[in-house]
Amino acid sequence: MTAAKSLESLLQTFADAEAIWYSSVRSDGRPHLAPIWHVWHANAAWVVTQSTTVRARNLAGNPHVALSLADPMNPLILEGRATVAADATELIRPVFKQKYNWDIATDNDYQFIIRVTPTKLLAWGSHGDGRWRFDGDGWRPLGAGE
């Protein structure tokens, strides 16, 4: 077993990733998985999408999502609760601008902002073996079987 990287290092790896896989659940229970750009800011993952996308429609029925890096041999998975964050444009605009050179405030096609508040972070492979839970006040390591 490889020692876990620090939580801060894992969150930075997640933040630095070019894109993530975003998994949500349709109203009929079928999963939906698609790649998307993202940023990490203020203890949350943020994505901006079109209001007509499956991921946007899925929020109405089930806010639970999973976000993952693309590497299946070295998983880094963030589970959380997604909410519409219509008033967050100015908060996350500079973060998207810096990471992607994308001004979300002037992109009329992509105006649906989703905030994912984390509940759990899982890592293994080259990331080491680590599990953490976020309870709103901060992160804590998970014990076996949690």
SVG drawing of the C-alpha trace seen along z (x, -y; Angstrom):
<svg xmlns="http://www.w3.org/2000/svg" viewBox="-38 -40 42 42">
<polyline fill="none" stroke="black" stroke-width="0.4" points="0.0,0.0 1.3,-3.4 1.1,-6.2 -1.5,-8.8 -0.5,-12.1 -1.5,-15.1 -5.1,-16.2 -3.9,-19.6 -1.7,-18.0 -4.7,-15.9 -7.0,-18.9 -4.3,-20.8 -4.0,-17.8 -7.8,-17.9 -7.8,-21.7 -4.9,-21.5 -6.5,-18.8 -7.4,-20.0 -10.9,-18.4 -12.8,-16.0 -15.5,-13.3 -18.8,-14.6 -21.3,-11.9 -24.9,-12.6 -28.2,-10.6 -31.2,-11.1 -34.7,-11.2 -35.3,-7.6 -32.2,-6.5 -29.9,-6.0 -26.4,-7.4 -24.9,-10.2 -21.2,-10.7 -19.4,-13.4 -16.2,-15.3 -16.2,-19.0 -14.0,-21.9 -13.9,-22.7 -12.3,-24.9 -11.7,-24.4 -12.4,-27.5 -13.7,-28.2 -13.8,-24.5 -16.0,-23.6 -15.8,-22.4 -17.5,-24.6 -18.6,-23.9 -20.3,-26.1 -22.6,-24.4 -25.6,-25.1 -29.0,-25.0 -30.2,-22.4 -27.5,-19.8 -28.3,-16.5 -26.2,-17.4 -28.2,-20.6 -31.5,-18.8 -30.4,-16.1 -30.0,-18.5 -33.8,-18.8 -34.2,-15.2 -30.9,-14.2 -28.2,-16.6 -25.7,-13.8 -22.7,-13.7 -19.3,-12.2 -16.3,-14.0 -13.2,-12.1 -9.9,-12.6 -9.6,-10.7 -6.7,-8.3 -8.3,-4.9 -5.1,-3.5 -4.6,-6.4 -8.1,-7.4 -9.0,-10.6 -12.7,-10.9 -14.7,-13.6 -18.3,-12.9 -20.6,-15.8 -23.8,-17.6 -24.5,-19.8 -26.5,-23.0 -27.3,-25.7 -25.2,-28.8 -26.7,-31.5 -25.3,-34.3 -21.7,-33.0 -20.5,-34.5 -18.3,-37.2 -16.9,-34.8 -15.6,-32.2 -15.1,-34.4 -11.5,-35.1 -10.7,-31.5 -12.1,-30.3 -10.3,-33.2 -7.0,-32.3 -7.3,-28.5 -8.9,-28.4 -8.7,-32.0 -12.5,-31.8 -14.7,-34.7 -17.8,-33.0 -19.6,-36.4 -19.5,-37.0 -20.2,-33.5 -24.0,-33.6 -24.2,-29.9 -22.7,-28.8 -24.5,-30.5 -25.6,-27.6 -23.2,-27.5 -23.1,-24.4 -21.4,-24.4 -20.4,-20.9 -19.9,-20.9 -17.7,-17.9 -18.8,-15.2 -16.0,-12.7 -12.6,-12.4 -11.1,-9.1 -7.7,-8.4 -5.5,-5.4 -2.8,-4.3 0.0,-6.9 -2.0,-9.2 -1.5,-6.7 -4.4,-5.2 -6.5,-7.9 -10.2,-8.6 -11.6,-11.8 -15.0,-13.2 -16.0,-16.9 -18.7,-17.8 -18.9,-21.6 -16.5,-22.5 -13.5,-20.7 -12.0,-17.5 -11.4,-14.4 -9.9,-11.0 -12.3,-8.1 -11.8,-4.9 -12.0,-1.5 -15.4,-0.6 -16.7,-4.2"/>
</svg>
